[in-house]
Amino acid sequence: MNPYEVLEISEEATEVEIRKAYKKQALRYHPDKVIDPAEKEANEIKFKEITHAYEILTNKDSNNGFFGGDEYDNEDDADFRNFFTQDFNGGPPPPPPQTKNPDVIIEIELTTTELYNGKNIKFQLSRAMVCGTCEGNGWRRRKNGNLYEPPLIDCSKCHGKGFTERTMRTPFGFSTVQRLACTKCASIGKVRARPNSEKNRCKKCHGEGLVQVSETVTVSVPRGYTANDRITLHKQADQTLDGKDPGDIVFVIKEKATSTTGNMKRHDKDLFMSTTVTLMEAIGGFQDKYLMKTYDSRTLTWSTPSGKVLRPGDIIKVSGEGWPISTDKTSHSVTFGDLYVTINIEFPPDNWVNEKNDLLQLRNILPGVKKSKEDTMPIDAKNCEHINSFEIVHELPKDEPNTSDNDNRQEGEANPHPHPHPQGVPECSTQ
């Protein structure tokens, strides 16, 4: 077979002219452009001759084929691409072929303390790589060291047709056969043969084309990372023989469910906790009182001056003692959020006074409380009642919807009080 005669070009044809001739002939003789069975069979033979001739003249990898990286810069090229990137029944084009293999997801479980301080973790990774000795074809090199070029055989997936068929049923009950471009041979119908004897197989990969490589990888988790943050090692997953780029190895951070420092809670960049001081400390001040132990094992103490009064529910803010924030994902430089501490006051127990004079001395020391306007109002002895019994509770009742009115109304009756007053607030009527 003379490949130049098959493509109807001269032996002085350039690579561009060879490519254009191939595309023109491939469009002309593709078997799926005809319906007659006899003509279809003849076109299949002619199409394979054209493809084989193009392979001989260009010495290209069969995986490139007519789906390779050539540019389509004229009308014939555009027709060629449009024809081979749609199903052969004239349907919509299939999704573009994947050029990258799937990513590998690996979870890293760290404690809150480890996330606060950052951590370097070593992993032993094993991945498949294209054999460097045979460059993935699986064949032993020639005696002169040159790479062996294996023969082309029919693709096992499409059986040399260049496409696969899929039967689909329409909503109207009809069946239709959809032809899809073969992804294994890039619709050429031919693939490179694999060696079938030990003497022809590559000694390094044993004819597989791939070798397993084990290596130690250090993953650096910067300070301040939190759950579901990701660290990506680009193109470090398995390589394959189909020419696709290897996927990424993606490490996903998971926070281990362990107790945090004291009653510490985290929200975004800030930390929250509470602490308790005695009544004497709240009104008289204190020095170097223990506050907390940080995630990086520092002990924090605090003081208040004499005369500074702390009240229940007061909140102190300590700048720069919150959660670390990575300002640059590559340099590990960090800033810090803030720490918020809610103050609880510990009051003395009931009946703590032993002597009446102790209480009198305390009243003389503590500042007097100004009387309110209500305290100075005259009391009508005939219309006054003293509360003899009460209970101390530590939380307010939860609001519950009042359904009694809804239960008594008939269906469809409007609510006479569409905006009820809050509990405890009397409703005043106007005269």
Residue pairs with C-beta under 8 A, 6 or more apart in sequence:
1 49
1 52
1 53
3 52
3 53
3 54
3 56
3 57
4 10
4 11
4 13
4 53
4 57
6 25
6 49
6 50
6 52
6 53
7 13
7 18
7 21
7 22
7 25
7 50
7 53
7 54
7 57
8 21
8 25
9 17
9 18
9 21
13 21
15 58
18 54
18 57
18 58
19 58
19 70
20 76
20 77
22 50
22 51
22 53
22 54
22 66
23 66
23 76
23 77
23 80
24 76
25 50
26 47
26 50
26 51
26 66
26 80
27 33
27 76
27 79
27 80
27 83
29 43
29 46
29 47
29 50
30 43
30 47
30 83
31 40
31 41
31 43
31 44
31 47
32 40
32 88
32 163
32 179
33 43
34 40
34 43
44 161
47 162
48 160
48 189
48 190
51 65
51 188
51 189
51 190
52 152
52 190
54 60
55 62
55 152
55 190
60 68
61 243
62 152
62 185
62 186
62 188
62 190
62 191
62 192
63 185
63 186
63 242
63 243
64 186
65 185
65 186
65 187
65 188
66 80
66 84
66 186
66 187
66 188
67 84
67 85
67 97
67 181
67 186
67 187
68 186
70 77
71 77
72 78
72 80
72 81
84 181
84 187
85 93
85 94
85 181
86 92
86 93
86 94
87 93
87 94
87 178
87 179
87 180
87 181
88 163
88 179
88 180
89 176
89 177
89 178
89 179
91 178
94 180
94 181
97 183
98 244
99 244
99 245
100 244
100 245
100 246
100 247
101 237
101 238
101 240
101 244
101 245
101 246
101 247
102 237
102 247
103 237
103 247
103 248
103 249
103 250
104 237
104 238
104 247
104 248
104 249
104 250
105 250
105 252
106 123
106 249
106 250
106 251
106 252
107 251
107 252
107 254
108 121
108 219
108 221
108 231
108 251
108 252
108 253
108 254
109 254
109 255
109 256
110 119
110 221
110 225
110 253
110 254
110 255
110 256
111 255
111 256
111 258
112 255
112 256
112 258
112 260
112 266
112 295
113 261
113 295
114 221
115 221
115 223
115 224
115 225
115 226
115 253
115 255
116 223
116 224
116 295
116 296
116 323
116 324
117 223
117 295
117 296
118 220
118 221
118 222
118 223
118 224
118 225
118 332
119 221
120 218
120 219
120 220
120 221
121 218
121 219
121 221
122 216
122 217
122 218
122 219
123 216
123 217
123 218
123 219
124 214
124 215
124 216
124 217
125 214
125 215
125 216
125 217
125 236
125 249
126 212
126 213
126 214
127 212
127 213
127 236
127 237
127 238
127 239
127 246
128 210
128 211
128 212
128 213
128 238
128 239
128 240
129 210
129 211
129 212
129 213
129 238
129 239
130 136
130 209
130 210
130 239
130 241
131 138
131 202
131 204
131 205
131 208
131 209
131 210
131 211
132 204
133 141
133 202
133 203
133 204
133 205
134 140
134 141
134 147
134 148
134 202
134 204
134 205
134 209
135 147
136 209
136 210
136 241
137 147
137 148
137 150
137 192
137 202
137 209
138 150
138 194
138 195
138 201
138 202
138 205
138 207
138 208
138 209
139 147
139 148
139 150
139 195
139 200
139 201
139 202
139 207
140 148
140 195
140 199
140 200
140 201
140 202
140 203
141 147
141 148
141 202
142 148
150 192
150 193
150 194
150 195
151 192
151 193
152 190
152 191
152 192
152 193
153 190
153 191
153 192
153 193
154 160
154 189
154 190
154 191
155 162
155 182
155 184
155 185
155 188
155 189
155 190
155 191
156 184
156 191
157 164
157 182
157 183
157 184
157 185
158 164
158 182
158 184
158 185
158 187
158 189
160 189
160 190
161 182
161 189
162 181
162 182
162 185
162 187
162 188
162 189
163 179
163 180
163 181
163 182
163 187
164 179
164 180
164 182
165 177
165 178
165 179
165 180
166 177
166 178
166 179
166 180
167 175
167 176
167 177
167 178
168 175
168 176
168 177
168 178
169 175
169 176
170 176
181 187
182 189
184 191
184 242
185 191
194 207
195 201
195 202
195 207
200 207
201 207
202 209
204 211
205 211
209 241
210 239
210 240
210 241
217 233
217 236
217 249
219 231
219 233
219 251
220 231
220 332
221 231
221 253
222 326
222 329
222 332
222 334
223 324
223 326
223 332
223 334
224 323
224 324
224 325
224 326
224 334
225 253
225 326
226 253
226 255
227 253
227 254
227 255
228 252
228 253
228 254
229 252
229 253
230 250
230 251
230 252
230 253
231 250
231 251
231 253
232 248
232 249
232 250
232 251
233 248
233 249
233 250
233 251
234 248
235 245
235 246
235 247
235 248
236 246
236 248
236 249
237 246
237 247
237 248
237 249
238 246
238 247
239 246
240 246
260 266
261 292
261 293
261 294
261 295
262 273
262 292
262 293
263 273
263 274
264 271
264 272
264 273
264 292
265 271
265 272
265 273
266 272
266 323
268 323
268 337
269 322
269 323
269 325
269 336
269 337
269 338
270 322
270 323
270 337
270 338
270 339
270 340
271 321
271 322
271 323
271 337
271 338
271 339
271 340
272 339
272 340
272 341
272 342
273 292
273 339
273 340
273 341
273 342
274 341
274 342
274 343
274 344
275 291
275 292
275 341
275 342
275 343
275 344
276 343
276 344
276 345
276 346
277 286
277 289
277 310
277 343
277 344
277 345
277 346
278 345
278 346
279 345
279 346
279 347
279 348
281 289
281 304
281 310
282 309
282 310
282 311
282 343
282 345
283 309
283 310
283 366
284 306
285 303
285 304
285 305
285 306
285 307
285 308
286 303
286 304
287 303
288 301
288 302
288 303
289 301
289 302
289 303
290 299
290 301
291 300
291 301
291 302
291 341
292 299
292 300
293 299
293 300
294 300
294 321
300 318
300 321
302 316
304 310
310 343
310 345
311 343
311 345
312 343
312 344
312 345
313 342
313 343
314 342
314 343
315 340
315 341
315 342
315 343
316 340
316 341
316 343
317 338
317 339
317 340
317 341
318 338
318 339
318 340
318 341
319 338
320 336
320 338
321 336
321 338
321 339
322 336
322 337
322 338
322 339
323 336
323 337
324 334
324 335
324 336
325 334
325 335
325 336
325 337
326 332
326 333
326 334
327 333
327 334
327 335
353 359
399 423
402 420
405 415
405 416
405 417
406 415
409 415
421 427
